[in-house]
Amino acid sequence: MVIVVEEIIKRLRLSTDKYPEKELEMAYKNKGKINDLLLAEIRNWMKDIDELDYAPKIITYSFILLALFKDTRGYDLLIKLIDQEKNNFGDLFDDGLTYSLYLLIGEFCDGDLNKYLDIIYDKKIDIYIRTNFIRALGRIYANNLISKDKLIELLKEFIKHFKSDNYPVYDDIVEVVKRLKLEELIDDIKSLYDKTLIEKGNFNTFMKDFNDPSITIEVLSIEEMKKHIMYDPFFE
């Protein structure tokens, strides 16, 4: 039976209490045919956001699919939404998407780092949103859109730039360093631990993870996003 893309969209709208893995896979197979409909869902929702609004699940799924498609129009809408909502962005989505935002951001990159740096240094935006852009640099590097030297340069700059009360920044820098095995930054990370500027774990734990070959940079996928989205307590 042939299922048209409009039917897939309808099914995604109705998937509110469990992760629609089959529907997302069908949508993924229709890349190019379904993109405009996903963008329309996001645009229509963004027209009438108020302070008490909560993003329907299809908005989360639309962003996931557009990131998987590497459709930068989705990134443009995401940036517009972040800029529009600033400190309210995290309240619009469940924790699953907010905590895994870096996975989407990393796949959306078209090679223009300035768009990412503008967000990272914008003090008007919630620090937890900004750190997602730092962590996304690991995926951007893995996609060969930034050199190792440039990545190290940026991470060192972030360490110097952000103040001691911005521990979320350092936590995400640690994630990038240990997952990409950036030996050049081990001393910098040790210094952060010595100054107790990192909230999670200790330097010995970091080195254990650093030397663990199974801990690598994450990849965005429908199955991977399921693990993140299922943090939402409204799901079964």
N, C-alpha and C positions, 0 to 999 in steps of 0.2 A: 504493500500500500504506500502510495506517495503522499508525503505530508508536506504541505506548503509552509513557507516560513511564517506566515501569519498565524497558523495553527500552533507553531512552536512558541511564538510570542504569547499567545493566549494561555498555553500550558504553563509557561514560566510565571505569568501573572497569578495563576491559581496555586502555584507551589509556595505556600506560605508556612507550612509546618514541617517540611522535611526537605533535605537537599535534593534538587531535581537533576540527579546525575545523568539520567538517560536523555532528558530534554536538553541539557547543556551539550551533551555529546552530539545530539542531532543538530543543534545550532552550530556547533563547531564545524560540522561537516558541510554546512551551508555558508561558509565564509564567502563574503562578496555579495551574496544574495540577501543576507539578514542584517548586514552592518547598518544600513540606513534606518531600519526599523528600531534597532537598539539605540541608535543616536536619538531618534525621535522620542523614545520612551524617556530618556534622560532629560532632553530639552523640555518636554511637556511638563515633567515633574518639577524642574527647576523654576518654572514660571511662577509657581504659587507656594513656595516654601515659606513657612512661618516659624516662629520660635518654638512651637510645640510639635513641629512636624517630625516624622520619622520615616526614613526612606523605605519604600516598599522593597521587598526582596528582589524584584525584577531589576531594580536600579543597581543593586550590588552585582547581580548576574550579568547585566549589560556591561558594566565596567570590566568585569573579569574577562568576558568574551572579547571585547574590543582590545584589551591588553594582549590576549592570546593571539589576536589577529594582527597585532602591532599597528593598529589603526590610530594614528596620532590625533585624529579628530576627537577620539575618546579622551586623550590626554589633555587636549585644549579645554574640553568641558570639565575635566577634573580640576584643572588649575583655576578655571573660572569659578567653580563651586567652592574651592578652598579659599579663594580671594573674597568671594561673596560672603561666605559664612565665617571665615577666619577662626575665631575661638569656639565656634559652635559646630564645626565640621564633625568632630568626634561624636557629638550627641545625635547626629543624623543616622549613624550606622551602628550596627552591633559591633561588639569588641572584635569579632572574627575578622571583619574587613579592616577595621582601624589598625589592628595589630599586624595585619599582613599587607598593609598598603604598599610597603616597599616592593613586594613581589610584582604588583601591577606597574608601579612607577618604573621599575627596572626594565620591563619589557616595552614600555611606551617610548623609551628614549630613541631619538632620531640622530643622536650624535651632538646635539647642541647643548653643551653643559651649562651655558649661561642661564637657561630656563630653570635649571635645578639649583644653581647657586643663588639665584634671586630669592627662591623660596627658603633655602637654608639660612640665609642671613636676614630674613624679614622678621623682625622682632614682634610684629603685630600678629603673627601666626603662631598658634599653639606649638610649644616646643616639641611635643610628641609627634605632631605632624611633620615638623621640620626634620626630626631625626630619621623619619622614614626615608627622606630623600638622601640622607647620608648613607643609610644602609643599602639603598638601591644602587649606589655606586659600585657595590660588589658585583651585582648582576650586570651592570653596564660594562664593567671591565671584562666579565666572563663572556659577554657578547662581542668583545673586541671593538668596543666603541670608545675606549679610553686606554691609554698606555699605562703600564705598571708604574713608570716614573711619575706620571701625572697623578695617578691615584694616590701614591705615597705622598706626593707634594701636598695634595688637598687634605689628606688625613692629618698630616703634621700641622697644617694651617688651622684646621678645626680644633685641634688639641690646644693650640696657642690662643685662638680667638675666643672660645667659649669659657665662661667663668666657672668657678668651682661649684656653683649651685645648679649647674646644668648637667647633672650626672646622667640624664637620659642620652645626651650626646655621646658621652664616653662609653656607655654600655653598648651603643650601636657601633661605635668605632671598634670596640673589642670584637664584636660579631664579625665585622668585615675582615679584620686582621687574622683571626683564628681560622675562619672558613677559607680564606684565600692563601693562608700560610705565608703571610708577608713577614719574613724574618727581619727585614729592615726596620720594622716598627716594634720589635719585642722590647727593646730598652725603653721606648716611649710608654708602652703599656705598663711595664713594671713601675715606672715613675708614677703613673696614675694610681696604681694600687698602693704604692708606698705613701702617697699623699691622701689616701682614702677617698679619692674622687670617683671611684667606681662602686656602685651600689651592690652588685651581685658577685658572690663567690670570692675567690682570692687568687693570687698570682699562680699558685701551684695548680689550682683547678684550671686556670686559663692555659697553662703549659700542657696539661694533660689533654685538654681538648685540642690544642694547637697541634699536638703530635698524633692525634687520632685521625687516621686517613678516612674514616667514615664520615667525619664532620666536614662537609664541603658546602659550597654556595648553593642556596636553594634555587629551584626551578619552578616557575609558574606552570601549573597544570590543573585540569579540572579535578583530578584526584587529590592533589596537594591542597587546593583551596577548600576542599571538603573538610579537611582536618581543621582549618582555621575557622570556617563559617560555623561549624558545629559547636563552637564555643558558645554560641547564642543559646541562652537558657530556654528560649521559646521553642527550640527544636526538640524533637523526640530524642 
